[in-house]
Amino acid sequence: MDRILFGDNQFFGVNHMSEDKARSQAMRFRDTQAIVDVLDIAYDQGINTFMCTTHDRISEICEHIRTNSGRYPDFKFYPCMPYAHKYADAVTELGMLGALKKFAPGSMLGTAFRGGVAAVKKDAIGLMKLLVDAEMKVFEGLNVEVVFLQNIVTDLMLGLNMKQLFVAFSQHIRERYGAEAGFITMNLPLLIEFLEECGIEDPIICSSINKIGFRMNPSQEACEAVLREKSFRPIAMSVLASGAVPPDEALEYVCGFENVRSILFGASTASHIKHTKRLIETYLHGS
């Protein structure tokens, strides 16, 4: 994995500290070209990996990269799925079976209509594969090295002790897409212990890692202990704690953990992208 990953929160109105800023960003990036312009800045700075949700508008970005492949020979996608709002909206609008029809057509849909939603629940692994394949269609022909399970599903499955689904997801991503599975979580210590029990070795886990403990559960101390003691491939997100920590302090702290493989950040201006990249490289080289 690359040491520096570029995220997409800023493009789709996600800001954990300020709703006003989130709305402003959503308006700024309502045109896909505005997103492409920022991705071009990051790419020209040597940031080749775009870690993104499967938001509906990502398909437009994928098509742009495919159409202009000569411009982006090293561009990589790290899809994160599912995009929960998309499914929630579909269930609200269409009902459970209607949402299944939209996102997972095929034999599983027939099962649903014959036996109801309860029948689908009996083959959760089959449904998971159908939904993953539906989400992955937009990335066809593009360079995908890691596919992440979003924290809303990771942590739900973790709470329900669904070991078989974790293993099946990892196997499906590897066998069908030649990629590795990654997991986003809001509880790093619990997940790493659980994945060990599942037999998933050296997992890729993306979690909040920042100087003030923002979204580090169950505690900052517990997460730090795991980073020092456990064998896995951590990706640090929320490193700036949504702007609560100055970039210099934030990146010095994160880069102090020698086993942090990658740092994920989002930015919307050339100056912020260049400055953040320079700080990461400075502290990584100094560590």
N, C-alpha and C positions, 0 to 999 in steps of 0.2 A: 504493500500500500504506500501511496505517497504520504509524505509527512504533513503536507498542508492540503486540506480539503475545503472546497467552497460550498456553502449552504444556500438554501433558497428562501428562508423565512422572510427576508426583507422584500421579496418579490410578491408575496401573497398576503401581506397585511398581518404578519405574526410578530408581535412584540410583547414580551411577558411583563414589561413594566409600564408601558404607555399605550393606551388605546388610541389616543390622538395621533401618536407617531405611526401606529399600525395603519390607521385610516389614510394618513398622508402618503405612506409608502404604497398602499394598495392603489391609490389614485395615480401616483407617478408611474407605476408599472402596469397599468391597465392595457398598454400597448406592448405587444410581444417584442417589438424592436427595441424598446427600452431595456428589457431584460437581456436581450442579445448583446446590446452595447456594453453592459456591465460584465457579462461573461467574457466578452472579447478583451476587456481590460485585464481581468484576472488571468485569462489564458496567455495573454502577451507578457504577463509577469511571471509565467512559468507555473501557474496553478492549473493543472490539467484535469483535475477530478471534480466533478459536480455531483454533490450528494443532495438528492432532491426527493421530494414526495412524488406521488403519482397524481398530483393535481391535474385537472383536465387540461390546463394550458401547457403542461409539460410536453404533450404530444406535438405542439407547435415548435418547441425548442428542439425536440428530437428530429423533426422534419427538416429544420434549418441546418442542423449538424450533418444529416445525411446528404442533403442537397449540396452542401459546401464542404464535403469531406476533405478536399485538398487544403482548405484553410485550417482544418482541425485534425491533423494526422494523429495526435496523441491524446485527443479528448476522450475522457472516460466518464461514464455515469455510474453512480452508486444509488440505485432506486431504493426508496423506503416505502414500504407498503404495510397495510392498506392506508389510503387517505380517508380517514374516518368520516369526515364531514360529507364526503361524496356518498358513502353508503348510508349514513344517517338520513341524509336528504332524500335518497331514493326510497328508503323504507317508509319515511313519512308521506311521501307523495304517492308511492305505488303499492305499499304494503310489503310484507315479507316475501311472498311468492313473486310479486311483481319485480322486486329488487333482484331476486335470484334470476328471473328471466332476463333482466337487463345485463347483469354482470357475469352470470355463469350459465350460458345456454348449453344444451347438450343432455347427456344421459341423466345427470344429476337433477336437471329440471323436471324430466319425466318422473323420476322417483318422487320429487316433491309433490307433484300434482296427484300421483297415485296414492301416496301414503301420508301426505302432509309434511309439515316441517319436522315432526318427530322422526320421520324416516331419514331426513337429511342428517339429523344429529347423529344417527347411527353410523354414518360414514363421513365423519368430520374430516378425516384425512383426504378423502376424495374431493370433498367440497373445497378444502384448502388448496389443493392442487389446481382445481378449475379456476379459482379466484386469482391465484398467483399467475397462472398462464394468461388470464384475461388482462391483468395489470401489465404483464411483461410484453404484450403485443406492441406497444408503442416504442419499445426499445429494440425492436428487431433490426438486425444488421449493424448495431452500434456496439461499442466496446463496453461491456459490463463485467466488472471483476468481482463485485460484492453486491448482494441483494439483502437489504435490511428488513427485519420485522419491526414495525413501529412499536413504540413503548406501550401504546394503549392496548395492543394485542399481546405483546410480550408479557407485560405485567399481569394481564388478566389470565393468560395461560399459566403463568407462574403461580398465581394465587389458587388456581384450580388444580395444580399439580399435574398438568397435562404433558407428561414426558414424551408420549408417543408423537404428539404434534410437533414438538421441538425437533425430535430426531427426523421425522418425516419431512419437515420443512428443509432441514439441512441437506438431506439426501436428494430431495427433489431439485433444489437449486444447483447442487453439484452435478447430478446426472443429466438433467435436461438443459441446463444453461452453461455448464462448464465454469461456474462461478462459485464463490464461497458465500455461505450464509453469515449474516451479521445480525446483531440484536441490539436494539435501543431500549434502555431501561431507566426507570427512576429509582431503582434499588439495586445498585451494583453488587453489594456484598451478598444479598440473597440470590441474585441471578447467577453469579459465578459458582456458588455452591451447588445450585440446582443443575447447572449445565455439567458440572463434574459428575453428578449422580446420573445424568443422561448419557454419559460416556462421550460427550462432545469435547474433544481435546483442543487446547489452545484457541478458544473461541475469540471471535471479533466482537467486542462489546463497546457500544457508544453510550456514554453517560455524562452527566454534568460533573465537571471538575473545575472548581474555581476557588479563589482565595477566601471568599466569605461564606462558603458552604451553601450557596444558593442552589436549591433543588438537589442537594446531595443527601440522599436518604439511605439508611435511617439517621445517619449523622455524618458530618464531615470527617470525624476521626475514624469511623468505621470504613469509609470509602478510602481514606488515605492508607489505612492498614492493608486493605486488599491490593491497592496499587503497589505497595512495597513487597508484599509477601506472596501473591498468587501469580501463577503462570497463565497469562492470556494476552490478547492483543487489544489494549485499550485505545479508544478514540475519545478525546476530550471535547465535549461540547459545552455551551453556555460558559465559556471561559471568561468572558467579560461580565458575566452575571447581568446580562441585558443593560450594560452600560454603568453598572454600579461600581465597577472596579476600573481604575485607569489602565489602559492597555499595557503600559510598561510593567506595572506591578502584576497584572493578571498573567501575562505570558512568562514572566520570570518564575512565578509560582508553578504554573503548569509544566514548564520545561524542566523544573527541578525533579520531576519524577522520571527517572531514566527509562522506564519501560513504556511510557506513553508513546505509542506508535505514530499517532496522527493527531492533528488539531483541526477541528472543524470550526469555521467562522463564516459569518455573512457580513457583507458590506455593500454599500450602494454608490460609493464614490471612488474615483481613482486614488485620491489621497489616502483614504482609509485602507484600501486594499494594499497599496504599496507600503504604507506605514506598518500595518499588521504583519505582512509578510517579512519585512525587514526585521521586526522585533523577534518573530519566531526564529528566524535564521540566526540572529545574534545570540539568543539564549540557548538554542540547541547546540550551536558550535562552541559555546562557552561552557556547556555542561559536560 
